[in-house]
Amino acid sequence: MKIKNFYFTLLAVSLLCACSESEPPVENPPEQMMELTYPLVGDEVHYCCFSFEWDDPNNENEYRIQIAKYSSFNDLLLDTVVLGTSFEFPSFLTPRNTYNWRVTGVDSEISQKSEFQIIDYADHLSGSYDATIKKYAWNGLQGATTDTTFQTILKIWKGDDHSISYESENSNGKVNVPFSELLGQDYVLYRIDHDYPRNIDFIRYYFNTDSIVTYSESGGNGGYGYTQISALINK
């Protein structure tokens, strides 16, 4: 009887060991990584006023975001700590250039990086568009004023060094108007700087409404006038 109990116990232990060996060991789930979502490689964004966004399953509270022109990040244009998983970029960058950005969790020190490109507005805006032109002139010597509004065709093309040039059927237009680093609200600005304050020449592209406005003004010696052309791009 004791022998039978011995063999029964030995068989039970053997079966238990076999079952234990057949089950894989329990492993901890792999750590989920932070993921950048916008902007990414191939994304073209406007030169200002957009948001960097990322996802982090680990839900850290603070992140360090850096922006640089080179992937080595040895030329930082921005280096700041933010709360949450997005950051609205308040400043401006140069059209057509490629930039790098990196986000690092402050606690984990885990980083992810990517790159993006600013729109080349000289390419984006090139074309011919139905437009409205307003021409105003005042001749102080003669006491005469003209104020007219009518339809025209606005032609835009890339000038030298990625500047913007334009003309219409009813105005002389301007050639090689350079990009201006003066930050505008919801628009990108190209302008010619003049020494005389009554001479003004600029082009504004409003990227929220996809519209463009050219403006040229001059005055002095008893006279003053301006020409403004407005058009929707709608490409």
Secondary structure, DSSP 8 states (H G I E B T S, - for coil): -HHHHHHHHHHHHHHHHHHHHHS-----------EEEES-TT-EE-SEEEEEEEE-TT--SEEEEEEESSTT--SEEEEEEEESSEEEEEEE--TT-EEEEEEEETTT--EEEEEEEE--HHHHH-EEEEEEEEEEEEETTTTEEEEEEEEEEEEEEE-GGG-EEEEETTEEEEEEE-B--S--SSEEEEEE--SSTT-EEEEEEETTTTEEEEEEEEEETTEEEEEEEEEE---
